[in-house]
């Protein structure tokens, strides 16, 4: 384990000529699963290419576990990158694709062969591994790229839209694999525009829009920072009408709506803590509360509030 | 146990050799390389069919002329262009260069591996052609005359000089085209510039002449050719200031090394941005 366990961006900007890639990015990404979320062109891939040294920042510095991103010979001992590029060296089988990477890494034949089969097995590609990649489906190509990125046991795994093209079953298996890798202490950095999946798997999110980081951190923490959007809480209870009347006594509650199934109240409040205290009081006064759950502290809502419903719907 | 960089150079070499040899894209290089073999062998066959035997000395001069004016200046030149420029540029066009850039390998080591693969491929193709050209040309004279030329004449030293010049041409042009493939997007521009530069080499000032490949190669060729037609061909073949091999060989290697060092700085700064290609 390296002394510095963070992926750090210091005031990083990247311009493609006059076109902005990302601007003034300051990040410190801890281990665990981190998702980069944003619409097309928001700068997700640019950030990933910057942290893996495939492109250089116009300004600022990037260090991955303390290693400058412009030192590939050191960096890729610890980093695996599953890119979005859907192109492969010509004529390769899946096995050769992973094996050759390990030979470039410096492994001897026997070790490379052993690690290749382990990685291929981990992504469930044993059967088609000897076939040419040119004949693979999109999902298979995605998985063989994933095998290549994990084959050398990296500490940081960077995955650009890794779930694209995977069928639901493989998608679930792949998410489970990401979780297992993160539990082993690995950084798993994922870009995605499929919000509910990000919500399921992320320990923290980085929301991007037009090349700027608009929010970062644990999703609930990000949500609680957004004071201009009152928190929505769904309370399931036996007497929603009574509950709605009671909650309106509190100044911080801006809206209370009986749920359409008639079995709960959707409350919008500027002060959730105060509201939870009030609920305790109400519960002691004849209303049976079955469940209390935040209704808009998921990535989808945060993304919608920060970046706009138009882009979120893309 | 090999040091890491040697293991990595060999890994790059293995990958590149698969791509460089017998690829459909490079088929024209074989045609270019073996065209003189077909011509010389054809000439021998025609002479033998007609019951004639050509003049040995004249054939030697024909070979020297074809070797200097066509083989080195066009066949090896364009063959190296096709192979070395594609080592990086071809991968960018195929969008597969990132495969190398994602490995923990120094970009300089990558460049060395690719260059070595190109040198091995071109040397094998073009030296084979050189040997076959000689065999084809002298076929009509029979093995006895040819072996006499090799053993008792200066055949062996001539052959060694031609093969050496071919290898050095591959190294020299290879380094230049590899560097050009890193810098230029369109191969036609550097090819045209370098072709003109190499052609006007003999009328350049002495110092500038040393910054070309053909200057050293001409000095290594065993026979000074003097085209009867004069004019343009005379300009191409004239070598007013020939160098002894012990200066020409290290001189060419030094120029190639300098070009490769410059290319390695460029590769070190290279970014993967296929969208702009």
Interface residues (C-beta under 8 A of the other chain):
Chain A: X16 X49 X52 X53 X54 X55 X56 X72 X73 X74 X75 X76 X77 X81 X83 X85 X87 X88 X89 X90 X91 X100 X101 X103 X104 X105 X106 X108 X149
Chain B: X4 X7 X8 X11 X12 X14 X15 X18 X19 X94 X95 X96 X98 X99 X100 X101 X102 X103 X104 X105 X106 X107 X109 X269 X271 X272 X273 X274 X276
